[in-house]
Amino acid sequence: MNHALTRAALTAALMLAASSAQAADKIKVGFMLPYSGTFAALGTAIENGFKLYVAEQGGKLGGREIEYFKVDDESNPAKAAENANRLIKRDQVDVLIGTVHSGVAMALAKSAKDSDTTLIVTNAGANAITGPLCGPGIFRTSFTNWQPAYAMGPVAYNKGHKTAVTITWKYAAGDEAVGGFKEGFEKAGGKVVKELSLPFPNVEFQSLLTEIAALKPDMVFTFFAGGGAVKFVQDYHAAGLDKTIPLYGSGFLTDGTLQAQGASAQGLLTTLHYADGLNTPRDNAFRADYAKQYNAQPDVYAVQGYDAAQLMQSGLTAVKGDFAKKEAFRSAMRSATVDSPRGPFTLSAAGNPVQDIYLRRVDGLENKVVEVAVKKLADPARGCKL
C-alpha cells in the first residue's frame, strides 16, 4: 500500500472539506436599527430594502448564505456602545448595518473601528462618520447632512434669491444642514442674513416666524424632519409667509410627512438624493418588486438599505465569497459603482456616496423630480485622515 499516496489523498480531501465548510458558513450580518419609537418605520424600511436585494440574488451574496442578527437601538445614544457590542462580541457579526439616529451611529462607528468590523451606515447623516471618524471599514450608502443642503444653495440663488434666513433645531443634524446650505448659497453669491434655531424637539415656532416676517429675506431655508417638519410647514403656511417669502428645505422636510402636512406643503421645493417620478427602468423595477414583496411603496430609507446589500455584493463577488480576505473585500466595496434605484453612484475615498442630488417639488403626496440640482456631489469629508 502506498502510504504517501494515501496521505496526499487525505490532505486533498481535508483541504476540499475546509473550503466546502468555508463556503457553507453563513456570512453574519448584524442590523442595529430602530425597531421601536419615532424612527421604527425607518428601521423596518432599511431592513426590508436590504433583504429584498438579497432575495433577488437567490438568498445569497457572493455565493454565501446570510445569517441575520438584530438589535433594537431605540434611537438611544446612551445604549449605543452596549448594543453595538452585543452584535460585535456576542454574535460576532461580519458586517454591521445601521443606523438612523446620528448620535447612535457615531457610537456605532467608534465600536466598529475599535473592533475592525466592517460597517455600512444606511441613514445617519452626521458629517463626522465619513469625516474625523472615517476608516477603511466605514462605509455609507445614504448621505451627509451637508450634501442635500449644500445643493439647495446654488438652486435658490439661481432663482433670484440674494438673501436668506435659516431655521432649524439646535442639534448636530440641523447645524450641519444649515452649514451646508450657507456654504452653497454664499459660494453662489447669496448672503445668509440670520441663522435662527430652537432647542430640539421644541415646535413653538410663533416668535421665530414673527422675526422672519420682520427680517423680510428673499427666502427661508429649513431643516426639520418628522413631527417637527409637519408643524413647521403648517405654521409657516398659516402665518401667510409662503405668499411672500418662499420656503426651501432639505428633503426630509417633506419625506414621509406629506399626508399630515396636507395643503400646506403643496409646491414646496426640497433637495435630496432620491425623488418620486425618476421613471428609470432601474427605479421602476425596484419600486414594483418592493411593493409586491411588502405591500407598501418604498422610500429613501428602503433604497439606502437595498444599496447596502448591493455594496456588500460587490465586495463579496470580488473575493469570491472568501470573507477572510477582509482588505480586498473592503477595497472592492470602496471602488464599486452601485447601480442604485436613485441612479448609479460611486464612493469617495472616505466611503460616502458621490451622487446626484435632485430638486423635487411637492405634488399631491409625491416629491416629484424637477431636475438634478447638483450632479455627482461629493461630501468634502473634512477631518478624514485615512
C-alpha positions as CSV (number, residue, x, y, z in Angstrom):
1,M,0.0,0.0,0.0
2,N,1.4,3.4,-0.9
3,H,1.2,5.5,2.3
4,A,2.5,8.6,0.6
5,L,-0.4,8.4,-1.9
6,T,-2.9,7.8,0.9
7,R,-1.6,10.8,2.9
8,A,-1.8,13.0,-0.3
9,A,-5.3,11.9,-0.9
10,L,-6.2,12.6,2.7
11,T,-4.7,16.1,2.6
12,A,-6.5,16.9,-0.6
13,A,-9.8,15.6,1.0
14,L,-9.2,17.8,4.1
15,M,-8.5,20.8,2.0
16,L,-11.6,20.3,0.0
17,A,-13.7,19.8,3.2
18,A,-12.2,23.0,4.6
19,S,-13.1,25.0,1.5
20,S,-16.6,23.5,1.4
21,A,-17.1,24.4,5.1
22,Q,-16.0,27.9,4.4
23,A,-18.5,28.1,1.5
24,A,-21.1,26.6,3.8
25,D,-20.5,29.0,6.6
26,K,-23.0,31.8,6.5
27,I,-21.9,35.5,6.5
28,K,-23.2,37.1,9.6
29,V,-25.0,40.4,9.1
30,G,-26.0,42.5,12.2
31,F,-28.8,45.0,11.9
32,M,-28.5,47.7,14.5
33,L,-31.6,49.7,13.7
34,P,-34.6,51.4,15.5
35,Y,-37.4,48.9,15.7
36,S,-39.4,50.9,18.3
37,G,-40.1,54.6,18.9
38,T,-40.2,57.6,16.4
39,F,-37.9,56.0,13.8
40,A,-39.3,52.4,13.9
41,A,-40.8,52.6,10.3
42,L,-37.4,53.8,9.0
43,G,-35.6,50.9,10.6
44,T,-38.1,48.5,9.1
45,A,-37.8,50.1,5.6
46,I,-33.9,49.8,5.7
47,E,-34.1,46.1,6.7
48,N,-36.8,45.4,4.0
49,G,-34.6,47.1,1.3
50,F,-31.5,45.1,2.3
51,K,-33.4,41.7,2.3
52,L,-35.2,42.5,-1.0
53,Y,-31.8,42.7,-2.8
54,V,-30.6,39.5,-1.1
55,A,-33.8,37.8,-2.2
56,E,-33.3,39.0,-5.8
57,Q,-29.8,37.3,-5.7
58,G,-31.4,33.9,-4.7
59,G,-30.9,34.5,-1.0
60,K,-27.1,34.7,-1.2
61,L,-24.4,37.4,-1.6
62,G,-21.2,36.4,-3.3
63,G,-22.4,32.8,-3.3
64,R,-22.7,32.8,0.5
65,E,-25.9,32.5,2.5
66,I,-26.7,35.2,5.0
67,E,-27.5,34.8,8.7
68,Y,-29.2,37.9,10.3
69,F,-28.9,39.2,13.8
70,K,-31.0,42.2,15.1
71,V,-30.7,44.7,17.9
72,D,-33.3,47.5,18.5
73,D,-31.1,50.5,19.2
74,E,-34.2,52.5,20.4
75,S,-32.5,55.6,18.8
76,N,-30.8,55.9,22.2
77,P,-27.2,57.1,22.1
78,A,-26.7,56.2,25.8
79,K,-27.2,52.5,24.9
80,A,-25.4,52.6,21.6
81,A,-22.0,51.2,22.6
82,E,-23.6,48.3,24.6
83,N,-25.9,47.5,21.7
84,A,-23.1,47.5,19.2
85,N,-21.1,45.2,21.4
86,R,-23.9,42.7,21.5
87,L,-23.6,42.3,17.8
88,I,-19.8,42.6,17.6
89,K,-18.8,40.5,20.6
90,R,-21.7,38.2,21.4
91,D,-23.0,37.5,17.9
92,Q,-19.6,38.0,16.2
93,V,-21.1,39.5,13.1
94,D,-19.0,40.0,10.0
95,V,-20.8,43.2,8.8
96,L,-22.8,45.8,10.7
97,I,-25.8,47.6,9.1
98,G,-27.1,50.7,10.8
99,T,-28.5,53.2,11.8
100,V,-30.9,56.1,11.6
101,H,-30.1,58.4,14.6
102,S,-26.7,60.2,14.1
103,G,-25.8,60.1,17.8
104,V,-26.3,56.3,17.9
105,A,-24.4,56.0,14.6
106,M,-21.4,57.9,15.9
107,A,-21.0,55.4,18.8
108,L,-21.6,52.5,16.4
109,A,-18.9,53.8,14.1
110,K,-16.5,54.1,17.0
111,S,-17.2,50.5,18.1
112,A,-16.8,49.2,14.6
113,K,-13.4,51.0,14.2
114,D,-12.2,49.7,17.6
115,S,-13.0,46.1,16.7
116,D,-12.1,46.4,13.0
117,T,-15.7,45.3,12.0
118,T,-17.0,46.5,8.6
119,L,-19.9,49.0,9.0
120,I,-22.3,50.2,6.3
121,V,-24.2,53.2,7.5
122,T,-27.7,53.2,6.0
123,N,-29.1,56.5,7.0
124,A,-27.4,58.7,9.7
125,G,-26.1,61.8,8.0
126,A,-23.6,63.0,10.6
127,N,-20.7,64.5,8.7
128,A,-18.2,63.1,11.2
129,I,-18.9,59.5,10.2
130,T,-17.1,59.9,6.9
131,G,-15.1,62.9,8.4
132,P,-12.9,62.5,11.5
133,L,-14.4,59.0,12.3
134,C,-13.7,57.7,8.8
135,G,-11.8,54.4,8.5
136,P,-11.0,51.6,6.0
137,G,-14.0,49.6,7.3
138,I,-16.5,52.5,7.4
139,F,-18.9,53.0,4.5
140,R,-22.2,54.8,3.9
141,T,-25.0,54.3,1.4
142,S,-27.1,57.4,2.4
143,F,-25.8,61.0,2.5
144,T,-24.1,63.5,4.8
145,N,-26.3,66.3,6.3
146,W,-24.1,68.7,4.2
147,Q,-24.9,67.1,0.8
148,P,-28.6,67.8,0.1
149,A,-28.5,71.2,1.9
150,Y,-25.4,72.4,0.0
151,A,-27.1,71.5,-3.3
152,M,-30.0,73.9,-2.4
153,G,-27.6,76.9,-2.2
154,P,-27.0,77.3,-6.0
155,V,-30.6,76.4,-6.8
156,A,-32.0,79.1,-4.6
157,Y,-29.5,81.7,-5.8
158,N,-30.3,80.9,-9.5
159,K,-34.0,81.6,-8.7
160,G,-33.0,85.2,-8.0
161,H,-32.8,85.0,-4.2
162,K,-30.0,87.1,-2.8
163,T,-30.7,87.0,1.0
164,A,-31.8,84.1,3.2
165,V,-32.7,83.2,6.8
166,T,-32.1,79.7,8.0
167,I,-34.1,78.0,10.8
168,T,-33.6,74.6,12.4
169,W,-33.4,72.7,15.7
170,K,-30.2,73.4,17.6
171,Y,-28.6,70.0,17.2
172,A,-25.9,68.3,15.1
173,A,-28.1,67.4,12.0
174,G,-29.6,70.9,11.9
175,D,-26.3,72.7,12.4
176,E,-24.6,70.6,9.6
177,A,-27.5,71.1,7.2
178,V,-27.7,74.8,7.7
179,G,-23.9,75.0,7.4
180,G,-24.1,73.1,4.0
181,F,-26.8,75.4,2.7
182,K,-24.9,78.6,3.8
183,E,-21.7,77.3,2.1
184,G,-23.5,76.6,-1.2
185,F,-25.6,79.8,-1.2
186,E,-22.8,82.2,-0.3
187,K,-20.4,80.5,-2.7
188,A,-23.0,81.2,-5.5
189,G,-23.2,84.8,-4.4
190,G,-26.1,84.9,-1.8
191,K,-26.0,86.0,1.8
192,V,-27.4,84.3,4.9
193,V,-28.6,87.3,7.0
194,K,-29.8,85.4,10.1
195,E,-29.5,81.9,11.5
196,L,-32.5,81.1,13.7
197,S,-32.7,77.9,15.9
198,L,-34.7,76.5,18.8
199,P,-34.0,73.6,21.2
200,F,-34.7,70.0,19.9
201,P,-37.5,68.9,19.7
202,N,-39.4,72.1,20.5
203,V,-42.1,73.1,18.0
204,E,-43.1,76.5,19.3
205,F,-42.3,78.5,16.1
206,Q,-44.5,81.6,16.5
207,S,-41.9,84.1,17.8
208,L,-39.4,82.9,15.1
209,L,-42.0,83.3,12.4
210,T,-42.7,86.8,13.6
211,E,-38.9,87.5,13.4
212,I,-38.7,86.1,9.8
213,A,-41.6,88.4,8.7
214,A,-39.8,91.4,10.2
215,L,-36.4,90.5,8.5
216,K,-38.1,90.2,5.0
217,P,-35.4,87.9,3.5
218,D,-35.8,86.7,-0.2
219,M,-36.2,83.1,1.1
220,V,-36.1,80.8,4.1
221,F,-34.1,77.5,4.2
222,T,-35.0,75.0,6.9
223,F,-34.0,71.6,8.2
224,F,-36.7,69.8,10.2
225,A,-37.9,66.1,10.0
226,G,-40.8,64.1,11.2
227,G,-43.4,65.8,13.5
228,G,-41.4,69.0,13.7
229,A,-41.4,69.2,9.9
230,V,-45.2,68.8,9.8
231,K,-45.8,71.5,12.4
232,F,-43.3,74.0,10.9
233,V,-44.7,73.7,7.3
234,Q,-48.3,74.1,8.6
235,D,-47.4,77.1,10.8
236,Y,-45.4,78.8,8.0
237,H,-48.4,78.4,5.7
238,A,-50.9,79.5,8.4
239,A,-48.9,82.7,9.0
240,G,-49.2,83.5,5.3
241,L,-45.4,83.8,4.9
242,D,-45.2,81.4,2.0
243,K,-47.0,84.0,-0.1
244,T,-44.1,86.5,0.1
245,I,-41.1,84.5,1.4
246,P,-40.6,81.1,-0.3
247,L,-39.7,78.2,1.9
248,Y,-37.0,75.7,0.8
249,G,-35.5,72.7,2.7
250,S,-33.5,69.5,2.8
251,G,-35.7,66.7,1.5
252,F,-36.6,65.4,5.0
253,L,-38.9,68.4,5.4
254,T,-41.4,66.6,3.0
255,D,-40.4,62.9,3.2
256,G,-42.9,60.7,5.0
257,T,-44.7,63.9,6.1
258,L,-46.9,64.9,3.2
259,Q,-50.1,63.1,4.3
260,A,-50.0,65.1,7.6
261,Q,-48.9,68.4,6.0
262,G,-51.7,68.3,3.5
263,A,-52.3,71.5,1.5
264,S,-49.7,73.5,3.4
265,A,-46.8,71.5,1.7
266,Q,-48.0,71.8,-1.9
267,G,-45.5,73.2,-4.3
268,L,-42.6,73.2,-1.8
269,L,-39.1,72.7,-3.2
270,T,-36.6,70.4,-1.5
271,T,-33.3,68.7,-2.4
272,L,-32.4,65.1,-1.7
273,H,-30.6,62.1,-3.3
274,Y,-33.9,60.4,-4.2
275,A,-37.2,61.5,-5.7
276,D,-40.6,60.3,-6.9
277,G,-41.1,60.0,-10.7
278,L,-37.4,59.3,-11.7
279,N,-39.0,56.9,-14.1
280,T,-35.9,54.9,-14.9
281,P,-36.1,51.2,-15.7
282,R,-33.9,50.5,-12.5
283,D,-36.1,52.5,-10.2
284,N,-39.4,51.3,-11.7
285,A,-38.3,47.7,-11.3
286,F,-37.2,48.3,-7.7
287,R,-40.5,50.0,-6.8
288,A,-42.6,47.2,-8.3
289,D,-40.6,44.5,-6.6
290,Y,-40.7,46.3,-3.2
291,A,-44.5,46.9,-3.5
292,K,-45.0,43.2,-4.4
293,Q,-42.9,41.9,-1.5
294,Y,-44.0,44.3,1.2
295,N,-47.4,45.7,0.0
296,A,-46.0,49.2,0.5
297,Q,-44.3,51.9,-1.5
298,P,-40.5,52.1,-0.9
299,D,-39.0,55.4,0.3
300,V,-35.4,56.8,0.5
301,Y,-34.7,54.6,3.6
302,A,-35.6,51.4,1.7
303,V,-33.3,52.5,-1.1
304,Q,-30.4,53.0,1.3
305,G,-30.9,49.5,2.8
306,Y,-31.1,48.0,-0.7
307,D,-27.9,49.7,-1.7
308,A,-26.1,48.5,1.4
309,A,-26.7,44.9,0.2
310,Q,-25.6,45.8,-3.3
311,L,-22.4,47.3,-1.9
312,M,-21.7,44.1,0.1
313,Q,-22.4,42.0,-3.0
314,S,-19.6,44.0,-4.9
315,G,-17.1,43.2,-2.1
316,L,-18.0,39.5,-1.8
317,T,-18.1,38.9,-5.5
318,A,-14.6,40.4,-5.8
319,V,-13.2,37.9,-3.2
320,K,-15.4,35.0,-4.5
321,G,-17.2,34.8,-1.1
322,D,-14.0,34.4,0.9
323,F,-14.6,36.9,3.7
324,A,-11.2,36.2,5.3
325,K,-9.8,38.5,2.6
326,K,-11.1,41.5,4.5
327,E,-8.8,44.1,2.9
328,A,-9.6,43.0,-0.6
329,F,-13.4,42.9,0.3
330,R,-13.3,46.5,1.6
331,S,-11.1,47.7,-1.3
332,A,-13.6,46.3,-3.8
333,M,-16.5,48.0,-2.0
334,R,-14.7,51.3,-2.0
335,S,-14.1,51.2,-5.7
336,A,-17.6,49.9,-6.6
337,T,-20.2,51.6,-8.8
338,V,-23.6,50.9,-7.2
339,D,-26.5,50.5,-9.6
340,S,-28.9,52.2,-7.3
341,P,-32.6,53.0,-7.9
342,R,-31.6,56.6,-7.2
343,G,-29.2,56.5,-10.1
344,P,-25.7,55.0,-10.2
345,F,-23.2,56.3,-7.6
346,T,-19.6,55.7,-6.5
347,L,-17.9,56.1,-3.1
348,S,-15.4,58.8,-2.1
349,A,-12.1,57.9,-0.6
350,A,-13.9,58.4,2.8
351,G,-16.6,55.9,1.9
352,N,-19.5,58.3,1.3
353,P,-21.7,58.3,-1.9
354,V,-20.7,60.6,-4.7
355,Q,-24.2,61.1,-6.0
356,D,-26.7,63.3,-7.9
357,I,-28.9,65.5,-5.7
358,Y,-32.4,66.1,-7.0
359,L,-34.6,69.2,-6.8
360,R,-38.1,67.9,-6.0
361,R,-41.5,69.7,-5.9
362,V,-44.4,68.5,-3.7
363,D,-47.3,67.5,-5.9
364,G,-50.1,65.7,-4.0
365,L,-48.5,63.0,-1.9
366,E,-45.3,62.9,-4.0
367,N,-41.9,64.6,-4.1
368,K,-41.7,64.8,-7.9
369,V,-38.3,65.3,-9.5
370,V,-37.9,68.6,-11.2
371,E,-34.2,68.4,-12.2
372,V,-30.8,67.3,-11.0
373,A,-29.7,70.2,-8.6
374,V,-26.0,69.1,-8.5
375,K,-24.5,66.2,-10.4
376,K,-22.2,63.8,-8.6
377,L,-21.8,65.8,-5.4
378,A,-19.0,64.6,-3.1
379,D,-19.0,65.5,0.6
380,P,-15.8,67.3,1.4
381,A,-15.0,64.7,4.2
382,R,-13.4,67.4,6.4
383,G,-11.2,65.9,9.1
384,C,-10.9,62.4,7.4
385,K,-7.4,61.0,7.6
386,L,-7.0,57.6,6.0
